[in-house]
Amino acid sequence: MSTQVIEQPEVILNDGARMPKLGQGVFLVPPEDARQLVETGIRAGYSAVDSAAFYRNEKGVGEAIRASGERIFVTTKLWRDEQGGDKPRRAFERSFAELGLQSLDLYLIHWPAPSLDLYAETWKALVELHDEGRVRSIGVSNFTMDHLKRIIDATGVTPAVNQVELHPGFQQRKLVEFHEEHGIVTTSWSPLGRGALLDHPLFAELGAKHDKTPAQVIIRWHLDRGLTVIPKASSGARLRENLDVFDFRLDADDMERIAALDGTSRIGPDPDSM
């Protein structure tokens, strides 16, 4: 497989591991399309892929990575109905088998599911998997500050990453500040607001200013905030577009104008009720 080499910045996680700041998301990618799309992403230069058991495409992701021969940072996640008891370990073994890789870089609890009241117990299971060397890094997804405080207090172990919905219309400033104070890397999912922000006139204006597309401006905004980001794309052209963001930066005025777009426009589920 011929792979384009793109120098991508990395972030050092609180356990010392290194993770690319921009990865390929595969949410809602059909299982039968996953291998081809991930192979296309790897050829375009991606060095990180984000999957989940719930997406049902781990097998295709693993096939693409094995076929590429490249070193790809792989993340997958444990679904909410796999929390508690020995379920997390069994879920991990299934995902590991589906991916078919020699190692896993990052394993996350997908949602806290507080109504089940099992996420602290489940976090302890992930800590054990990490201590046993089964996974390089562990983290969470969609956890609020209260959820994070509880698992840190329960185990003394701070997640390396928290993946959360974050985009210019929902900037999560207080949560990001908490992450920074505790050495947790923020990863933005739905970074483009599921496409709803692409038609906003501000991003067209800033795109013209920097000779970039609105999507590239928004992805650059995430990176310039010190966040990591996993945009999804369903075509090779869009995958390449999303990756072509390392040759410019937004200036202070750009950042201030985007900051003014913040509101309460959460698109996805509320972690407290999901």
C-alpha positions in Angstrom: 0.0 0.0 0.0 1.4 3.4 -1.0 1.0 5.8 1.9 1.4 9.5 1.8 3.8 10.7 4.5 2.4 13.7 6.4 4.1 15.0 9.4 1.5 15.1 12.1 1.8 16.5 15.6 1.3 14.2 18.6 0.3 14.7 22.1 1.9 13.0 25.1 -0.7 11.3 27.3 -0.5 11.3 31.1 0.9 7.7 31.0 3.8 8.7 28.6 2.2 7.3 25.4 2.1 9.4 22.3 -1.1 9.9 20.3 -1.6 11.7 17.0 -3.7 14.9 17.4 -5.9 14.2 14.4 -7.4 10.8 13.7 -9.9 9.2 11.4 -13.3 8.6 12.9 -15.4 5.7 11.7 -18.7 6.3 13.5 -21.6 4.9 11.5 -19.3 3.5 8.8 -21.0 0.3 7.7 -19.0 -2.9 8.5 -18.8 -3.8 4.8 -17.2 -0.4 4.0 -14.9 0.0 6.9 -11.8 -1.8 5.5 -11.9 0.2 2.2 -12.4 3.5 3.9 -9.7 3.0 6.5 -7.3 1.8 3.8 -8.1 5.0 2.0 -7.4 7.0 5.1 -4.1 5.3 5.7 -3.0 6.0 2.1 -4.0 9.6 2.6 -1.7 9.8 5.6 -3.8 9.1 8.7 -1.9 7.5 11.6 -4.8 7.1 14.0 -8.2 5.4 13.7 -11.1 5.7 16.2 -13.6 2.8 16.4 -15.9 1.2 19.0 -17.7 -2.0 19.6 -21.0 -0.3 19.1 -20.0 0.7 15.5 -19.6 -3.0 14.6 -16.8 -2.2 12.2 -13.7 -3.2 14.3 -13.1 -6.2 12.0 -12.8 -4.0 8.9 -10.6 -1.5 10.8 -8.2 -4.2 11.8 -8.1 -5.8 8.4 -7.2 -2.4 6.8 -4.4 -1.8 9.4 -2.9 -5.3 9.0 -3.0 -4.9 5.2 -1.2 -1.5 5.3 1.8 -2.6 7.3 1.8 0.8 8.9 2.0 1.7 12.6 -1.5 3.1 13.3 -2.7 4.3 16.7 -6.0 2.4 17.3 -8.8 3.4 19.7 -11.9 1.4 20.5 -14.6 1.5 23.1 -16.7 -0.5 25.5 -20.4 -0.1 25.1 -22.6 0.8 28.0 -24.3 -2.6 28.3 -20.9 -4.2 28.9 -20.3 -2.5 32.2 -19.9 -4.2 35.6 -18.6 -7.5 36.8 -16.6 -9.5 34.3 -18.3 -7.9 31.3 -15.6 -5.3 30.6 -12.9 -7.9 30.3 -15.1 -10.0 28.0 -15.9 -7.0 25.9 -12.2 -6.1 25.7 -11.4 -9.7 24.5 -14.1 -9.5 21.8 -12.8 -6.2 20.5 -9.2 -7.3 20.6 -10.2 -10.4 18.6 -12.2 -8.5 16.1 -9.4 -6.0 15.5 -6.9 -8.9 15.2 -4.0 -6.6 16.0 -0.9 -7.4 18.2 -1.7 -4.6 20.6 -4.3 -1.9 21.3 -3.3 1.7 22.0 -6.4 3.1 23.7 -9.5 1.6 25.3 -12.4 3.7 26.5 -15.6 3.5 28.4 -18.0 4.7 25.6 -20.7 6.3 27.9 -20.9 6.6 31.7 -24.5 5.4 31.8 -25.0 6.8 35.3 -28.5 5.1 35.6 -26.6 1.8 35.7 -24.2 3.1 38.3 -21.5 0.8 37.1 -19.0 3.2 35.5 -16.7 3.4 38.5 -16.6 -0.4 38.8 -16.0 -0.6 35.0 -13.1 1.9 35.3 -11.4 -0.4 37.8 -11.6 -3.2 35.3 -9.9 -1.0 32.7 -7.2 -0.1 35.2 -6.6 -3.8 35.7 -6.3 -4.4 31.9 -3.8 -1.5 31.7 -1.8 -2.8 34.7 -1.6 -6.2 33.0 -0.2 -4.7 29.9 -3.2 -5.7 27.7 -3.7 -2.1 26.5 -1.3 0.8 26.3 -3.6 3.6 27.5 -7.1 3.8 29.0 -9.7 6.6 29.0 -13.3 7.5 28.8 -15.8 9.1 26.5 -18.7 11.4 27.3 -17.8 11.8 30.9 -18.7 15.0 32.8 -16.6 16.5 35.5 -18.6 14.7 38.2 -18.2 11.4 36.4 -14.4 12.0 36.2 -14.1 13.0 39.8 -15.8 9.8 40.9 -13.6 7.4 39.0 -10.4 9.3 39.9 -11.4 9.3 43.6 -12.3 5.6 43.4 -9.0 4.4 41.8 -6.4 7.1 42.0 -6.1 6.7 38.3 -6.8 9.6 35.9 -8.0 8.8 32.4 -5.6 9.6 29.7 -8.3 10.8 27.4 -11.9 12.0 27.5 -13.7 12.0 24.2 -16.6 14.4 24.2 -19.0 16.2 21.8 -17.2 19.5 21.1 -17.5 22.0 18.3 -17.8 25.8 17.9 -21.4 25.8 18.9 -20.7 23.7 22.0 -17.2 24.5 23.2 -17.2 22.8 26.6 -14.8 25.3 28.1 -15.2 24.4 31.8 -14.8 20.7 31.0 -11.7 21.4 28.9 -10.2 23.5 31.8 -10.8 20.6 34.1 -9.1 18.2 31.7 -6.1 20.6 31.5 -5.9 20.8 35.3 -5.8 17.0 35.6 -3.7 16.1 32.6 -6.5 14.6 30.6 -6.4 15.0 26.8 -9.6 16.2 25.3 -10.7 14.6 22.0 -13.5 16.3 20.1 -16.2 14.1 18.5 -18.7 15.6 16.1 -16.1 18.3 15.6 -17.9 19.9 12.7 -21.3 19.9 14.5 -22.4 17.1 12.1 -21.9 19.4 9.2 -24.3 22.0 10.5 -21.6 24.6 11.0 -20.1 24.3 7.5 -22.6 26.8 6.0 -22.0 29.5 8.7 -20.7 32.6 7.0 -17.9 33.1 9.5 -16.2 29.9 8.3 -16.6 30.8 4.7 -15.0 34.1 5.5 -12.1 32.6 7.4 -11.7 29.9 4.7 -11.2 32.6 2.1 -8.8 34.4 4.4 -6.6 31.3 4.8 -7.3 29.7 1.4 -9.0 26.7 3.2 -12.4 25.2 3.3 -14.8 25.8 6.2 -14.2 22.2 7.5 -10.5 22.8 7.5 -10.9 26.1 9.4 -13.0 24.3 12.1 -10.6 21.4 12.4 -7.7 23.9 12.7 -9.7 25.6 15.5 -9.8 22.4 17.5 -6.0 21.9 17.1 -5.3 25.5 17.9 -7.2 25.1 21.2 -4.9 22.3 22.1 -7.6 19.6 21.5 -7.3 16.3 19.6 -9.9 15.6 17.0 -11.5 12.7 15.1 -13.5 13.9 12.1 -15.4 11.4 10.1 -15.4 11.4 6.3 -17.0 9.0 3.9 -14.9 9.7 0.8 -11.2 9.9 -0.1 -11.5 13.5 -1.1 -13.0 14.5 2.3 -10.5 12.4 4.2 -7.7 14.3 2.4 -9.3 17.6 3.0 -9.7 17.0 6.7 -6.0 16.1 7.0 -4.7 19.1 5.1 -4.7 21.4 8.1 -1.1 21.5 9.2 0.2 24.3 7.0 -1.7 27.2 8.6 -2.9 28.5 12.0 -5.7 30.7 13.1 -4.8 34.1 14.6 -6.1 35.6 17.8 -8.9 37.5 16.0 -10.0 34.3 14.3 -10.1 32.4 17.6 -12.0 35.2 19.3 -14.7 35.4 16.6 -15.2 31.6 16.7 -15.3 31.7 20.5 -18.3 34.0 20.2 -20.3 31.3 18.5 -20.4 29.2 21.7 -23.9 28.3 23.0 -25.8 25.4 24.4 -26.3 23.6 21.1 -25.5 20.0 22.1 -26.3 17.7 19.2 -25.8 14.3 20.7 -27.2 12.7 23.9 -26.7 14.2 27.4 -24.2 12.0 29.3 -26.3 12.3 32.4 -29.3 10.7 30.8 -27.9 8.5 28.0 
